Amino acid sequence: VDNVFPIAPVRQWVVTFPFDMRFRMAFDTELCTQVLRVVNSCISSWIRRRARDYLELQSVKGLQTGCVTFIQRWRSDLALNPHLHILFIDGVYIENDDEPPVFRAIPGPLRKDLEHVASRIAVRLRRIAGSEDSNSAVHELAEAEPLLAACGAASVQKRIATGARAGQRVRTVHVPTQDEKAAVGGLCAQVDGVNIHAGVRVPASDRGRLERLVRYVARSPIAANRLRVDDNGDVIYELKRVWSDGSVAVRLSPVEFLEKLAALVPTVPVSVPDSGPSAVYGPAVFSQTGGHHEGRVA
């Protein structure tokens, strides 16, 4: 992290998308690139405007933001769910003509701010989804790799694509809930299927916690300590948290398990918009794009 992130506070923005976009994002790299550009632009714009108002500046000119984006393709139940974990510098750098940029922290967002950002993202995503080319990659995949397309579509819907249980929902393992519901809350908002969570913030001085956060969002989809095979030969994969209906794990046959893994494999990497110099740090691309620095990890 010391080679990528400056000594500054970092906030994690987690953004998930409407169900009707998830399958297309999973297999359409151009669409995923456009979505990445929209999300980072909307969050960056909010940060710069928030800094302008908080610091009582005349405009956002000369205010620089930065982030590294991790694209995850899975949920804790191995369902296909492309979403973004974006580590944004929680503030701005102010450019001076003859002096090095100066960092200024800003107050974090409120729920109404997240609703505003989610609304802007949702509006722009509708424009993208409504374009003539928005479904071309999906149609090409269905013609070239019909089995992969079927596995992906079923995974988004948490269903099975192959075998005797084709079309049925993924089986789960339950425990008594004792009338308890899953915890809901925190700094989050949802508008038109776009969900944003921004409650995790790492202080500038806590580099160890920042590294742990980076390792967490860059993890692989399978946690070996949550995976086992039961006496019937079924694959049991434990969820990270108990669901509100009492589900603690998903139950898959060996073939169903392979089906879920196949859907999670990215076809080709997503590209960052080529609008400035970039440098590669391990698996991440970190690039400067005008008033914003962005990176991605697929």
N, C-alpha and C positions, 0 to 999 in steps of 0.2 A: 504493500500500500504506500510505502514511503516514496516509491518511484512514480506514483500516479497521482495521489491525492496530496494537496498542499496542507499545511497545518491550519485547518479550518474545520468548523463543525460540519457534519454531514447528516442529511436527512434522507431516509428511504421513502420513496414514493412507489407504492405497489398499485399497478393499474391492470384491471381485468376488463374483458370486453363482452359484448352481447353474444349469445349462443350462436346466432346466425353468422357471425364473423369468425368464429374460432376455427372451424374446419378450413375455411379459405385462407386464414392467416397461417395455418399449420403447413400448407403445401403451396402457397403462392408467395414466393419471396419478394416479388415486386410490391404486392399489397402489404406485406409485413414491413417492408422498408418505408412505405408511405405512412403506415400507422405509427411507426417509430418516430418518423419526422414530425408528424402532427402532435403526438403526445409530448415529446421533448420541447417542441416549440411553444405549446400552450403553457406548460409548467414554467419554462424559462421566462416567458413573457410575464406571467404572474409574479415571479420573483423580482424581476426588474421593476415592474410597476410598484410592487410593495416597497422596494428599496427607495424608489423615487419619492413616494409619499412619506415614508418613515424618516428619511434623511432630509426631507424638505428640499429636494432638488428640482430644477426646472424641467428636466426631461430624463429619459432613460439613456440618452447618448453617453457612451463611455462606460456604461455599466456592463460588466462581464459576468456570466454565470458558467457553470461547468458541471458535467455529470458523467457517470459511467453506467451504461444500461446492460442489464443481464436479461436475456430472453429465456424464460422457462416455458416448457411445453407440457407440463404435467400438473395434476393435482395429487394430493396425498393418497388417493385411491387409484392412481395410475391412469385416470381418465385424461384424455387429450384436452389440454386447456392452455393454449399459448397466452402468456401474460408477461408483464414487464416488472422487473425490480430495478428501480432507477435510484442510484445514489447521487443525490444532488448536493453540491456545496451549499450550505444553508446560509446564504448571504451573497454579496456581490463584491467584485473587485472594481475599484474606481480607477480609471486610467487618468494619468496626469501627463502633460506634454513632455516634461523633462525628468520625471521621477518614476520610480517603479510603481506599479499598481498597488493600491492600498485596499486591504480587505475590510469590509464592514458587515457585521452580522445583522440579521433582521429578525423581528418577531416571527414565530411560526404561524402557519395558517390556522384559521378557525374552520369549523364545519361548513359555514356559509362560503368560505373561500374555496374549499374542495368542491362544493356543489357548483360554484361558478366555473372552475377549471373543468370539471367533468361535463358540464353543459357545453362548453366550447368544444371539447374533444368530440362529444357526441354529434354535434352539428357538422363538424368537418368530416367525421367518419361516414355520416349519411351521404355526403357528397361523393366520397370515394366509392362507397358501396353501390351507389347508383350509376357509376360510370359504365360505359359499354364494355370495357375490358375487364371489369371486376371479377367475372366468372370464367374467363378464358382459361386460366391455369387449372382451375378445378375440372373443367370439361376435358382438358388435355390429359390430366391425371386419370380421370375415369376411363378414358379410352385406352391409354397406354398401360395403366396398372390398376385394373378394376378391383382386384383383391385388396390392394393397399388402400384404395379409395374407400372401399366398404369398411375396412378395419378402422380407418380414421373417422368416418362418419358415425359409426357405431360407438366408438370410444368417446366422442364428444357428448353423445346422448347417454352415456353410461350403460350401454347395451352390448350384447355379444353379436359378432358378425358372422361367425362360422359354426359348423357342427350342429349337433342336435338341439342346442339351445339358441340358435340364431334368432335374433330379434328380441330375445328376452333380456330383462335387466340383469346387470351384474349382481350376483349373490353377495350378501353381507353376513357377517357374524355379529350377533347382538348380545348385549347384556342388559339386565334390568336398569331402567333409567331413573327410578325412584322420583319420577315426576320432575326431574331436573332438565333444564334446557341448556343448549350450548351457549356459551358466553357470547353476547353480541354487544358491540359498542366500540369505544375508542374513537380516535380521530379518523373518521371515514365518512364517505358519502357515495350515493349512487344516483345517477341520472341516465335514463333511457338505456339501461344495461351496462353503462360504463361505471365501474366501481373503482374508487380511489381510497387507499389507506395511507396515511402519512404520519403515523404516531410514533415512529422510531427515529430518534435523533441521537447522534453520537457527538459528545463534546470534542472540541479540537484537541484537548490534552489526552484523550483516551484512545491512543493509537492501537492498543491491544484489542479493545472492543471493536474498533473499526475493522481490524483484520478478521476478527471472528465473524463479523457481519458479512464481509466479503466472502469468506469461506462458506458461510451458510448459503448465500444466494447463488454461489457458483458450484454448489454441490451437484452430484449426479442424481438422476431420478430415483434410483433404487438404494434404499438403506438396508444393508445386509442384516442388521440386527432386528429388523421388523419383518423379515422374510423367513418362512418355514414351510415345510410340507407336512400335512397331517397324516393320520393313519390310513385315510382313504386315498391318498395320493394327490389330493387337491393342494394347490398352492394357496397359502394364507398370507396375506400382506396386511400388516397392522396399520391403521390410520394414525396420524400424528395426534389427533384428539378424538375423543368420543363425540359422535354426532348426536344431534338432538333426538333422533329416534332410537338411540342406544347402540348404533353400529360402532364396532371397534375394529373391524377388519373387513376386507373383501375376500371372497372365496372364488378361486378360478381353477379350472382344469389346467393341466400343463399346456395344452394347445391354446386355450383362452389366454393364458398368461403370455405366451409368445405373441399372440395377436395384439395384446395391449402394448407390448414392447415394440413391435413393428411400427405401430402408429406413432410412437414417440420419437423415432429416429428422424432427424431433419434431412430433407432431400439435399439442399445446397445451402451454404451460409447466407445469412442476410447481410446486405451491404449497407455501410453508412453513406449517406449522401456525400458525394465527392465535391466538397466546396471549400477545401482548405487543406493546409498541411496536416499530416497525421503521423503518429508514431505508434508502434506496436509494443505493448508491455504484456508479455505472456500471452494469454488468450484474449486480451482486451484490445480494442482499438480506441484510442483517445484522440479526438481531433478538434481543432479550433474552427468554428464556423461563424465568423462575424462576431455578434454579441453573445455567442454561446459556445461552450466547449462540450462536445458529446462523444460518447464511446458506446460500444455494444459488445456483448458477449453472447453468442448463440449456443 
